[in-house]
Amino acid sequence: MLIPGSYDGKVALVTGGGSGMGRAMAVEFARLGAAVAVAGRRPEPLAETVALIEGAGGRAVAVPTDVRDPDQVDAMVAATVAAYGRLDVLVNDAAGNFVVKAEDLSPNGWRAVVSIVLDGGWLCTRAAGRQMIEQGEGGSILSVIASYAWTGGPGTVHSAAAKAGLMAMTKTLAVEWATYGIRINTICPGPTDTEGAGAALWPSDDDRRRVEATVPAGRLATVEEIAWWTAALCSPYASYVTGANLTIDGGHWLEPESYMPSLAPRA
């Protein structure tokens, strides 16, 4: 865990910052001294995150944003810079997911997930990267992926494809933007105890127990564990790390079971 002051004078922007991992990340950046902007589609959860940060003595601003909309994304970065004068860190945490058999996935269902995760991840990265290039002082961009980006994920073909796209984007830009001092990495959380993922991937107590049993560590991750490593990977302590992925999953990706309870054909 980094110490308070590690991010003094820095500005971090976290998408999906209204709940779950995104909120924990925003709180951690603020604890370490960063001024924080949190983005998401719903203003109310963002306001709660801001209140948590300000209540602990930190600085935060809410920027309601639909990451699928290029104009809104550009406005998000502009609002962050208007509030704090610069941008040093972007975390792409905005996401959507649900479990479905591939043959039952509708075109709209596919687009809903891919447009948030991959299109939104690219739009936010592009906007933040352009700001960092203009500043001329480097920066750090981190995207949240999942292990099925490289293993495949029965029941989550839309999300698996989108997360794999984020991984490819990260590796590409890590080379292309290295000349600007911009580091670009991914983190891969395992099953994490959040209300969003929980409702989508293990909606019942039986589902939760089944998923926990596939984690060699025997439990779900806490959002704080993910936030600690997010802050560490975006910090100067990781200044020689780019184009990399850090898996934080208790060994979950080594297990063969998926989030889908059964792949048996229909009768």
Phi and psi in degrees as GROMACS dihedral restraints (atoms count N, CA, C in turn):
[ dihedral_restraints ]
;  ai    aj    ak    al  type     phi  dphi    fc
    3     4     5     6     1   -73.2    20    10
    4     5     6     7     1   160.1    20    10
    6     7     8     9     1   -96.1    20    10
    7     8     9    10     1   153.2    20    10
    9    10    11    12     1   -54.3    20    10
   10    11    12    13     1   140.0    20    10
   12    13    14    15     1   101.3    20    10
   13    14    15    16     1   -13.7    20    10
   15    16    17    18     1   -62.9    20    10
   16    17    18    19     1   -25.0    20    10
   18    19    20    21     1  -116.1    20    10
   19    20    21    22     1    21.6    20    10
   21    22    23    24     1   -56.8    20    10
   22    23    24    25     1   132.6    20    10
   24    25    26    27     1    82.0    20    10
   25    26    27    28     1    -0.5    20    10
   27    28    29    30     1  -102.6    20    10
   28    29    30    31     1   158.6    20    10
   30    31    32    33     1  -125.9    20    10
   31    32    33    34     1   127.5    20    10
   33    34    35    36     1  -118.6    20    10
   34    35    36    37     1   137.7    20    10
   36    37    38    39     1  -117.2    20    10
   37    38    39    40     1   125.1    20    10
   39    40    41    42     1  -122.1    20    10
   40    41    42    43     1   117.8    20    10
   42    43    44    45     1   -84.0    20    10
   43    44    45    46     1   156.8    20    10
   45    46    47    48     1    65.6    20    10
   46    47    48    49     1    28.8    20    10
   48    49    50    51     1   -84.6    20    10
   49    50    51    52     1     6.3    20    10
   51    52    53    54     1   -88.0    20    10
   52    53    54    55     1    -9.1    20    10
   54    55    56    57     1  -163.6    20    10
   55    56    57    58     1   172.3    20    10
   57    58    59    60     1    54.8    20    10
   58    59    60    61     1  -136.1    20    10
   60    61    62    63     1   -62.1    20    10
   61    62    63    64     1   -40.7    20    10
   63    64    65    66     1   -60.3    20    10
   64    65    66    67     1   -43.1    20    10
   66    67    68    69     1   -63.9    20    10
   67    68    69    70     1   -44.0    20    10
   69    70    71    72     1   -62.0    20    10
   70    71    72    73     1   -38.9    20    10
   72    73    74    75     1   -63.0    20    10
   73    74    75    76     1   -46.8    20    10
   75    76    77    78     1   -60.1    20    10
   76    77    78    79     1   -43.9    20    10
   78    79    80    81     1   -62.0    20    10
   79    80    81    82     1   -40.2    20    10
   81    82    83    84     1   -68.1    20    10
   82    83    84    85     1   -43.8    20    10
   84    85    86    87     1   -58.7    20    10
   85    86    87    88     1   -43.0    20    10
   87    88    89    90     1   -65.3    20    10
   88    89    90    91     1   -39.8    20    10
   90    91    92    93     1   -59.2    20    10
   91    92    93    94     1   -32.5    20    10
   93    94    95    96     1   -86.6    20    10
   94    95    96    97     1    -0.1    20    10
   96    97    98    99     1   110.6    20    10
   97    98    99   100     1    -4.7    20    10
   99   100   101   102     1   -75.7    20    10
  100   101   102   103     1   148.8    20    10
  102   103   104   105     1   -82.5    20    10
  103   104   105   106     1   136.5    20    10
  105   106   107   108     1  -123.4    20    10
  106   107   108   109     1   138.3    20    10
  108   109   110   111     1  -114.2    20    10
  109   110   111   112     1   132.8    20    10
  111   112   113   114     1  -116.7    20    10
  112   113   114   115     1   135.3    20    10
  114   115   116   117     1  -124.1    20    10
  115   116   117   118     1   150.3    20    10
  117   118   119   120     1   176.4    20    10
  118   119   120   121     1   171.5    20    10
  120   121   122   123     1   -78.5    20    10
  121   122   123   124     1   -29.5    20    10
  123   124   125   126     1  -103.9    20    10
  124   125   126   127     1   122.6    20    10
  126   127   128   129     1   -64.2    20    10
  127   128   129   130     1   -35.0    20    10
  129   130   131   132     1   -62.9    20    10
  130   131   132   133     1   -49.5    20    10
  132   133   134   135     1   -62.9    20    10
  133   134   135   136     1   -34.8    20    10
  135   136   137   138     1   -62.6    20    10
  136   137   138   139     1   -42.0    20    10
  138   139   140   141     1   -61.9    20    10
  139   140   141   142     1   -35.9    20    10
  141   142   143   144     1   -64.9    20    10
  142   143   144   145     1   -41.1    20    10
  144   145   146   147     1   -63.2    20    10
  145   146   147   148     1   -45.0    20    10
  147   148   149   150     1   -59.8    20    10
  148   149   150   151     1   -42.7    20    10
  150   151   152   153     1   -63.2    20    10
  151   152   153   154     1   -39.5    20    10
  153   154   155   156     1   -61.1    20    10
  154   155   156   157     1   -44.8    20    10
  156   157   158   159     1   -67.7    20    10
  157   158   159   160     1   -47.3    20    10
  159   160   161   162     1   -66.4    20    10
  160   161   162   163     1   -33.6    20    10
  162   163   164   165     1   -64.2    20    10
  163   164   165   166     1   -24.8    20    10
  165   166   167   168     1   -95.1    20    10
  166   167   168   169     1     7.8    20    10
  168   169   170   171     1    92.1    20    10
  169   170   171   172     1     8.5    20    10
  171   172   173   174     1   -94.3    20    10
  172   173   174   175     1  -179.9    20    10
  174   175   176   177     1  -116.4    20    10
  175   176   177   178     1   132.5    20    10
  177   178   179   180     1  -155.0    20    10
  178   179   180   181     1   152.2    20    10
  180   181   182   183     1  -138.3    20    10
  181   182   183   184     1   142.7    20    10
  183   184   185   186     1   -96.3    20    10
  184   185   186   187     1   135.4    20    10
  186   187   188   189     1  -129.5    20    10
  187   188   189   190     1    88.1    20    10
  189   190   191   192     1   -57.2    20    10
  190   191   192   193     1   126.3    20    10
  192   193   194   195     1  -151.4    20    10
  193   194   195   196     1   137.6    20    10
  195   196   197   198     1   -97.8    20    10
  196   197   198   199     1   108.8    20    10
  198   199   200   201     1   -67.6    20    10
  199   200   201   202     1    -9.1    20    10
  201   202   203   204     1   -79.3    20    10
  202   203   204   205     1   -12.9    20    10
  204   205   206   207     1  -102.9    20    10
  205   206   207   208     1   113.2    20    10
  207   208   209   210     1   -57.2    20    10
  208   209   210   211     1   -39.5    20    10
  210   211   212   213     1   -66.3    20    10
  211   212   213   214     1   -41.3    20    10
  213   214   215   216     1   -66.0    20    10
  214   215   216   217     1   -36.6    20    10
  216   217   218   219     1   -65.4    20    10
  217   218   219   220     1   -45.1    20    10
  219   220   221   222     1   -60.6    20    10
  220   221   222   223     1   -40.1    20    10
  222   223   224   225     1   -66.5    20    10
  223   224   225   226     1   -33.6    20    10
  225   226   227   228     1   -61.2    20    10
  226   227   228   229     1   -48.4    20    10
  228   229   230   231     1   -65.7    20    10
  229   230   231   232     1   -41.0    20    10
  231   232   233   234     1   -62.3    20    10
  232   233   234   235     1   -39.8    20    10
  234   235   236   237     1   -66.2    20    10
  235   236   237   238     1   -38.0    20    10
  237   238   239   240     1   -63.0    20    10
  238   239   240   241     1   -45.1    20    10
  240   241   242   243     1   -67.5    20    10
  241   242   243   244     1   -37.1    20    10
  243   244   245   246     1   -63.4    20    10
  244   245   246   247     1   -36.6    20    10
  246   247   248   249     1   -75.5    20    10
  247   248   249   250     1   -38.1    20    10
  249   250   251   252     1  -125.8    20    10
  250   251   252   253     1    -7.0    20    10
  252   253   254   255     1    89.2    20    10
  253   254   255   256     1    -7.9    20    10
  255   256   257   258     1  -167.1    20    10
  256   257   258   259     1   177.4    20    10
  258   259   260   261     1  -146.5    20    10
  259   260   261   262     1   125.2    20    10
  261   262   263   264     1  -114.9    20    10
  262   263   264   265     1   -27.7    20    10
  264   265   266   267     1  -138.0    20    10
  265   266   267   268     1   134.5    20    10
  267   268   269   270     1  -122.1    20    10
  268   269   270   271     1   132.5    20    10
  270   271   272   273     1  -117.8    20    10
  271   272   273   274     1   119.0    20    10
  273   274   275   276     1   -87.7    20    10
  274   275   276   277     1    94.2    20    10
  276   277   278   279     1  -113.0    20    10
  277   278   279   280     1   -10.5    20    10
  279   280   281   282     1   -60.2    20    10
  280   281   282   283     1   134.6    20    10
  282   283   284   285     1  -159.1    20    10
  283   284   285   286     1   168.7    20    10
  285   286   287   288     1  -150.2    20    10
  286   287   288   289     1   149.3    20    10
  288   289   290   291     1  -164.7    20    10
  289   290   291   292     1   155.8    20    10
  291   292   293   294     1  -164.1    20    10
  292   293   294   295     1   154.5    20    10
  294   295   296   297     1   -89.9    20    10
  295   296   297   298     1   128.9    20    10
  297   298   299   300     1  -157.7    20    10
  298   299   300   301     1   144.6    20    10
  300   301   302   303     1   -68.3    20    10
  301   302   303   304     1   141.5    20    10
  303   304   305   306     1   -57.1    20    10
  304   305   306   307     1   -39.6    20    10
  306   307   308   309     1   -69.5    20    10
  307   308   309   310     1   -15.6    20    10
  309   310   311   312     1   -99.4    20    10
  310   311   312   313     1    -3.1    20    10
  312   313   314   315     1   -76.9    20    10
  313   314   315   316     1   122.8    20    10
  315   316   317   318     1   -81.2    20    10
  316   317   318   319     1   160.0    20    10
  318   319   320   321     1   -56.7    20    10
  319   320   321   322     1   -39.0    20    10
  321   322   323   324     1   -67.1    20    10
  322   323   324   325     1   -36.7    20    10
  324   325   326   327     1   -64.4    20    10
  325   326   327   328     1   -42.9    20    10
  327   328   329   330     1   -58.7    20    10
  328   329   330   331     1   -51.0    20    10
  330   331   332   333     1   -63.5    20    10
  331   332   333   334     1   -36.4    20    10
  333   334   335   336     1   -59.9    20    10
  334   335   336   337     1   -42.2    20    10
  336   337   338   339     1   -79.8    20    10
  337   338   339   340     1   -47.1    20    10
  339   340   341   342     1   -64.4    20    10
  340   341   342   343     1   -36.4    20    10
  342   343   344   345     1   -69.4    20    10
  343   344   345   346     1   -34.1    20    10
  345   346   347   348     1   -75.0    20    10
  346   347   348   349     1   -51.4    20    10
  348   349   350   351     1   -74.2    20    10
  349   350   351   352     1   -54.9    20    10
  351   352   353   354     1   -87.1    20    10
  352   353   354   355     1   -53.7    20    10
  354   355   356   357     1   -62.3    20    10
  355   356   357   358     1   -46.5    20    10
  357   358   359   360     1   -63.5    20    10
  358   359   360   361     1   -40.2    20    10
  360   361   362   363     1   -61.1    20    10
  361   362   363   364     1   -41.8    20    10
  363   364   365   366     1   -67.3    20    10
  364   365   366   367     1   -46.4    20    10
  366   367   368   369     1   -60.6    20    10
  367   368   369   370     1   -42.5    20    10
  369   370   371   372     1   -67.9    20    10
  370   371   372   373     1   -41.4    20    10
  372   373   374   375     1   -63.2    20    10
  373   374   375   376     1   -43.8    20    10
  375   376   377   378     1   -60.6    20    10
  376   377   378   379     1   -48.5    20    10
  378   379   380   381     1   -65.4    20    10
  379   380   381   382     1   -44.0    20    10
  381   382   383   384     1   -67.5    20    10
  382   383   384   385     1   -41.0    20    10
  384   385   386   387     1   -61.1    20    10
  385   386   387   388     1   -41.6    20    10
  387   388   389   390     1   -63.5    20    10
  388   389   390   391     1   -38.3    20    10
  390   391   392   393     1   -66.1    20    10
  391   392   393   394     1   -43.5    20    10
  393   394   395   396     1   -65.3    20    10
  394   395   396   397     1   -39.0    20    10
  396   397   398   399     1   -62.2    20    10
  397   398   399   400     1   -42.8    20    10
  399   400   401   402     1   -63.4    20    10
  400   401   402   403     1   -39.8    20    10
  402   403   404   405     1   -65.5    20    10
  403   404   405   406     1   -34.7    20    10
  405   406   407   408     1    76.4    20    10
  406   407   408   409     1    20.2    20    10
  408   409   410   411     1  -123.0    20    10
  409   410   411   412     1    16.8    20    10
  411   412   413   414     1    76.7    20    10
  412   413   414   415     1  -164.9    20    10
  414   415   416   417     1   164.6    20    10
  415   416   417   418     1  -178.6    20    10
  417   418   419   420     1  -137.6    20    10
  418   419   420   421     1   132.6    20    10
  420   421   422   423     1  -125.1    20    10
  421   422   423   424     1   129.8    20    10
  423   424   425   426     1  -130.1    20    10
  424   425   426   427     1   130.5    20    10
  426   427   428   429     1  -114.8    20    10
  427   428   429   430     1   144.1    20    10
  429   430   431   432     1   -93.9    20    10
  430   431   432   433     1   122.2    20    10
  432   433   434   435     1  -119.1    20    10
  433   434   435   436     1  -163.3    20    10
  435   436   437   438     1  -144.9    20    10
  436   437   438   439     1   154.9    20    10
  438   439   440   441     1   -64.0    20    10
  439   440   441   442     1   -23.1    20    10
  441   442   443   444     1   -71.3    20    10
  442   443   444   445     1    -2.5    20    10
  444   445   446   447     1   -62.9    20    10
  445   446   447   448     1   -28.4    20    10
  447   448   449   450     1  -118.0    20    10
  448   449   450   451     1   -18.3    20    10
  450   451   452   453     1   -94.0    20    10
  451   452   453   454     1   -20.1    20    10
  453   454   455   456     1    86.0    20    10
  454   455   456   457     1   153.9    20    10
  456   457   458   459     1  -144.7    20    10
  457   458   459   460     1    87.2    20    10
  459   460   461   462     1   -51.7    20    10
  460   461   462   463     1   130.2    20    10
  462   463   464   465     1    94.1    20    10
  463   464   465   466     1   -10.0    20    10
  465   466   467   468     1  -137.4    20    10
  466   467   468   469     1    43.9    20    10
  468   469   470   471     1   -61.0    20    10
  469   470   471   472     1   -35.4    20    10
  471   472   473   474     1   -65.7    20    10
  472   473   474   475     1   -48.6    20    10
  474   475   476   477     1   -69.4    20    10
  475   476   477   478     1   -39.9    20    10
  477   478   479   480     1   -60.0    20    10
  478   479   480   481     1   -43.9    20    10
  480   481   482   483     1   -65.2    20    10
  481   482   483   484     1   -41.5    20    10
  483   484   485   486     1   -67.3    20    10
  484   485   486   487     1   -42.8    20    10
  486   487   488   489     1   -66.9    20    10
  487   488   489   490     1   -37.0    20    10
  489   490   491   492     1   -62.9    20    10
  490   491   492   493     1   -37.0    20    10
  492   493   494   495     1   -63.1    20    10
  493   494   495   496     1   -40.4    20    10
  495   496   497   498     1   -62.4    20    10
  496   497   498   499     1   -38.8    20    10
  498   499   500   501     1   -64.6    20    10
  499   500   501   502     1   -44.1    20    10
  501   502   503   504     1   -64.3    20    10
  502   503   504   505     1   -41.2    20    10
  504   505   506   507     1   -60.2    20    10
  505   506   507   508     1   -43.4    20    10
  507   508   509   510     1   -61.6    20    10
  508   509   510   511     1   -47.4    20    10
  510   511   512   513     1   -63.8    20    10
  511   512   513   514     1   -39.1    20    10
  513   514   515   516     1   -65.1    20    10
  514   515   516   517     1   -49.8    20    10
  516   517   518   519     1   -73.4    20    10
  517   518   519   520     1   -24.7    20    10
  519   520   521   522     1   -59.3    20    10
  520   521   522   523     1   -36.3    20    10
  522   523   524   525     1   -79.0    20    10
  523   524   525   526     1   -47.8    20    10
  525   526   527   528     1   -65.3    20    10
  526   527   528   529     1   -36.1    20    10
  528   529   530   531     1  -102.2    20    10
  529   530   531   532     1     5.3    20    10
  531   532   533   534     1   -60.0    20    10
  532   533   534   535     1   -33.2    20    10
  534   535   536   537     1   -62.3    20    10
  535   536   537   538     1   -22.0    20    10
  537   538   539   540     1   -93.2    20    10
  538   539   540   541     1     0.8    20    10
  540   541   542   543     1    76.4    20    10
  541   542   543   544     1    19.3    20    10
  543   544   545   546     1   -96.4    20    10
  544   545   546   547     1   122.4    20    10
  546   547   548   549     1   -97.6    20    10
  547   548   549   550     1   139.2    20    10
  549   550   551   552     1  -134.2    20    10
  550   551   552   553     1   121.7    20    10
  552   553   554   555     1  -138.8    20    10
  553   554   555   556     1   173.8    20    10
  555   556   557   558     1  -128.4    20    10
  556   557   558   559     1   154.6    20    10
  558   559   560   561     1  -119.0    20    10
  559   560   561   562     1   149.3    20    10
  561   562   563   564     1  -123.6    20    10
  562   563   564   565     1    91.5    20    10
  564   565   566   567     1   -71.3    20    10
  565   566   567   568     1   146.4    20    10
  567   568   569   570     1   -83.6    20    10
  568   569   570   571     1  -166.0    20    10
  570   571   572   573     1   -54.8    20    10
  571   572   573   574     1   122.7    20    10
  573   574   575   576     1  -124.0    20    10
  574   575   576   577     1   142.4    20    10
  576   577   578   579     1   -76.4    20    10
  577   578   579   580     1    82.9    20    10
  579   580   581   582     1  -130.2    20    10
  580   581   582   583     1   155.1    20    10
  582   583   584   585     1   -69.7    20    10
  583   584   585   586     1   -33.9    20    10
  585   586   587   588     1   -68.8    20    10
  586   587   588   589     1   -58.3    20    10
  588   589   590   591     1   -64.1    20    10
  589   590   591   592     1   -37.3    20    10
  591   592   593   594     1   -59.9    20    10
  592   593   594   595     1   -44.9    20    10
  594   595   596   597     1   -65.6    20    10
  595   596   597   598     1   -33.0    20    10
  597   598   599   600     1   -86.8    20    10
  598   599   600   601     1   -37.8    20    10
  600   601   602   603     1  -107.7    20    10
  601   602   603   604     1   -25.9    20    10
  603   604   605   606     1  -141.1    20    10
  604   605   606   607     1    73.9    20    10
  606   607   608   609     1   -67.2    20    10
  607   608   609   610     1   -23.0    20    10
  609   610   611   612     1  -116.1    20    10
  610   611   612   613     1   165.2    20    10
  612   613   614   615     1   -61.7    20    10
  613   614   615   616     1   -37.7    20    10
  615   616   617   618     1   -63.5    20    10
  616   617   618   619     1   -41.3    20    10
  618   619   620   621     1   -63.0    20    10
  619   620   621   622     1   -42.0    20    10
  621   622   623   624     1   -62.3    20    10
  622   623   624   625     1   -44.7    20    10
  624   625   626   627     1   -63.8    20    10
  625   626   627   628     1   -37.1    20    10
  627   628   629   630     1   -64.2    20    10
  628   629   630   631     1   -42.8    20    10
  630   631   632   633     1   -67.6    20    10
  631   632   633   634     1   -43.6    20    10
  633   634   635   636     1   -57.4    20    10
  634   635   636   637     1   -36.0    20    10
  636   637   638   639     1   -69.3    20    10
  637   638   639   640     1   -18.7    20    10
  639   640   641   642     1   -87.7    20    10
  640   641   642   643     1    -4.0    20    10
  642   643   644   645     1   -95.5    20    10
  643   644   645   646     1   116.9    20    10
  645   646   647   648     1   -54.5    20    10
  646   647   648   649     1   -32.8    20    10
  648   649   650   651     1   -71.2    20    10
  649   650   651   652     1   -13.1    20    10
  651   652   653   654     1    82.3    20    10
  652   653   654   655     1    13.3    20    10
  654   655   656   657     1  -158.6    20    10
  655   656   657   658     1   168.4    20    10
  657   658   659   660     1   -81.1    20    10
  658   659   660   661     1   157.2    20    10
  660   661   662   663     1   -75.7    20    10
  661   662   663   664     1   155.9    20    10
  663   664   665   666     1   -92.1    20    10
  664   665   666   667     1   155.5    20    10
  666   667   668   669     1   -65.6    20    10
  667   668   669   670     1   -30.2    20    10
  669   670   671   672     1   -65.0    20    10
  670   671   672   673     1   -38.2    20    10
  672   673   674   675     1   -60.7    20    10
  673   674   675   676     1   -40.2    20    10
  675   676   677   678     1   -69.0    20    10
  676   677   678   679     1   -40.5    20    10
  678   679   680   681     1   -64.6    20    10
  679   680   681   682     1   -38.9    20    10
  681   682   683   684     1   -58.3    20    10
  682   683   684   685     1   -46.7    20    10
  684   685   686   687     1   -73.3    20    10
  685   686   687   688     1   -29.9    20    10
  687   688   689   690     1   -60.5    20    10
  688   689   690   691     1   -50.2    20    10
  690   691   692   693     1   -63.3    20    10
  691   692   693   694     1   -39.4    20    10
  693   694   695   696     1   -64.7    20    10
  694   695   696   697     1   -42.5    20    10
  696   697   698   699     1   -72.3    20    10
  697   698   699   700     1   -25.0    20    10
  699   700   701   702     1   -88.2    20    10
  700   701   702   703     1    -6.3    20    10
  702   703   704   705     1   -88.3    20    10
  703   704   705   706     1   168.3    20    10
  705   706   707   708     1   -61.2    20    10
  706   707   708   709     1   -20.1    20    10
  708   709   710   711     1   -63.8    20    10
  709   710   711   712     1   -20.2    20    10
  711   712   713   714     1  -109.7    20    10
  712   713   714   715     1    31.3    20    10
  714   715   716   717     1   -64.2    20    10
  715   716   717   718     1   -16.6    20    10
  717   718   719   720     1  -106.9    20    10
  718   719   720   721     1    16.6    20    10
  720   721   722   723     1  -112.9    20    10
  721   722   723   724     1   117.6    20    10
  723   724   725   726     1  -152.3    20    10
  724   725   726   727     1   150.9    20    10
  726   727   728   729     1    70.3    20    10
  727   728   729   730     1    18.9    20    10
  729   730   731   732     1  -110.2    20    10
  730   731   732   733     1   162.4    20    10
  732   733   734   735     1  -122.7    20    10
  733   734   735   736     1   133.6    20    10
  735   736   737   738     1  -110.7    20    10
  736   737   738   739     1   116.9    20    10
  738   739   740   741     1   -92.7    20    10
  739   740   741   742     1   126.2    20    10
  741   742   743   744     1  -126.1    20    10
  742   743   744   745     1    79.0    20    10
  744   745   746   747     1  -142.1    20    10
  745   746   747   748     1    13.7    20    10
  747   748   749   750     1    62.2    20    10
  748   749   750   751     1    21.1    20    10
  750   751   752   753     1    86.1    20    10
  751   752   753   754     1    10.2    20    10
  753   754   755   756     1   -59.5    20    10
  754   755   756   757     1   -37.3    20    10
  756   757   758   759     1   -68.9    20    10
  757   758   759   760     1   -15.7    20    10
  759   760   761   762     1   -79.0    20    10
  760   761   762   763     1   -11.8    20    10
  762   763   764   765     1   -88.8    20    10
  763   764   765   766     1   144.8    20    10
  765   766   767   768     1   -81.5    20    10
  766   767   768   769     1   -17.3    20    10
  768   769   770   771     1   -72.6    20    10
  769   770   771   772     1   148.4    20    10
  771   772   773   774     1  -104.7    20    10
  772   773   774   775     1   179.9    20    10
  774   775   776   777     1   -72.8    20    10
  775   776   777   778     1   -19.4    20    10
  777   778   779   780     1   -78.2    20    10
  778   779   780   781     1   125.4    20    10
  780   781   782   783     1   -58.6    20    10
  781   782   783   784     1   -39.0    20    10
  783   784   785   786     1  -149.4    20    10
  784   785   786   787     1   138.4    20    10
  786   787   788   789     1  -106.7    20    10
  787   788   789   790     1    13.1    20    10
  789   790   791   792     1   -63.6    20    10
  790   791   792   793     1   140.4    20    10
  792   793   794   795     1   -61.4    20    10
  793   794   795   796     1   154.4    20    10
  795   796   797   798     1   -69.6    20    10
  796   797   798   799     1   149.6    20    10
